[in-house]
Amino acid sequence: MEAAKGTNLYYAVYADKDGKRCEYVTVPLRVVIERLKNHQTPAPEISESGNKLLFTLSPNDLVYVPYPDQVGTPLSDKDIDKKRIFKVIKFTKQQLFFVPYTVSSVIVKGVEYGSLDVLEMSPDGDKSMAMRHICIPLMVDRLGNISFR
């Protein structure tokens, strides 16, 4: 693996014992390499706070952002609305940034998606709901079939 200085490759999402997302961690490259070398997941299964790993994300991973009425309900692959699929661009400990999966590059810098050219909040206009709290990782096979991870 190779990364530029300051680049984060893995973002771990942890949940408490009630299943509620409560902790977001960027995993250092050294830790990821050591864990992968030992045939483990890129992030520890249990955080230092004792929370359970839900999933990890990397740049260019696809996620589904459910509609407000879908949050917290079981979803099947048939429930996926392609307009709600986003691509992970970058992240910090406190923030996770996305763009719609249909965007290959921004045409006019600073105009289309704000000053950073990325989205962080729910596309429904709810400024209080960050997408990192509700996103669901997706898998896409070679034939383009989309499913939940």
N, C-alpha and C positions, 0 to 999 in steps of 0.2 A: 504494500500500500504506500501511496505517496500523497502528501498533502502540503500545501503551502503553509507557511507559518501563520498561526492564528485561525486556520481553517478547522471547522468542526465537522466531523464525518458522521457522528452518531448522536442522536437525540433520544434519550430514554424517557418513557412516560410510565410512571408508577401509580398504583392505586392503593388506597388504604384497605383495611379488612372489610369495609362495607362495599368495596368496588368503585368508590368515587375517586376520580383522578385528583391527586393531591401533591404530586412531586414531579418536577421536570428537571432532567439533568443532561448536560452535555458530557459525553464520555471522551476523555483524552485519548489520543491516538495510541499512545503506549499501552494503555489498558486494553483497548480494542485488539491490538496486535497480539498481546500476550494471551488474551482470552480465546481468540480465534485459533491461535497456535495449539491451545489445549482443547480444541474441539468444543468450546463453550459458546454461548450467545455473546454478541458484542458487548452487552451491558450486563452487570451483575443481576441475577434473578431477584435478589432481595437488596433493597437500598440500605444505606447506612442508617436510615430512620426506621427500618423494618418493614417498608412497604414492598408490595409485590410488583414485578415488572409486567406491564401490560403489553408493550410493544416498543420497538425502536424505529426511528425514521432516519433517513439519509437524504442528502440533496438529490433531487429528481425522483424521489418516491412519490407515488400517487396516493391521495387520500380522498375519501368521500366526506363531505360536510352535509349532514342530514338537515332536513327542514326542521323548524322548531317543534312541530308536532311529532316528528320521528325520533327526537332525542330521548334516549332511555328506553326505547321499545326495540324488541328484536327485529332485525331486518334480514331479508333474504337477498340473494343476488338479483332477483327480479325487481326489487325496490329501488335499484340504483338509477338515478336521474343523471345523465351524462353532463348536464349543465352544472352539477354540483361536485364535479371532480376537479381537484386542484393538485398542482405539483409543488412539492417542497422546494424552496429556493435556498434558504439559509436560516440559521437559528442562533440564539444565544440562550443563556440559562433562563431568562425571563420572557423571551419572545420567540415565536415561530412564524416564519413568513412564507406566503404562498403566492402563486399566480394561477389563473385558470390553465388547465392542461393544454388548451388550444393555443396558448401564447408561446411562440418560439423565442421571440425577443421583442423588447419594447421599442416602438417606432419613435415616439417623442418622449425623451427622458423627462421625468418629473411631472408629466401631465396625465398619463393614462391611469396610473394606480397610486398617485401621490408622490411625495418627494423621494421616497425610496424605491418607487416602482414595484412595490409588492403589497400584498394584502395581509393583514393580521386579524382583523375583526370579521365577524360573520357577514356573508354577502347579503343577508336579509336586511341590512341597515341597522341591526341591533349593535350599537357601539359598546355595549357592556359585555358582549359575549365574544371572547377570543376564540378563533377556530381551533386552537390547540386543545381547548376543553371538550370539544365535541367531535373532532375529526376521527375517522375510522380508516386504518390503512387498507389499501387495495392491492390485489395481485392481478397482473395481466399476463396471460400465457402467450405463446408465439402466434396463436391464431387471433389474438385480440379479445379473447373471452375475459371478462372482468368478474372478479369474485372478491369477497372479503377475506382478509388474511386470517 
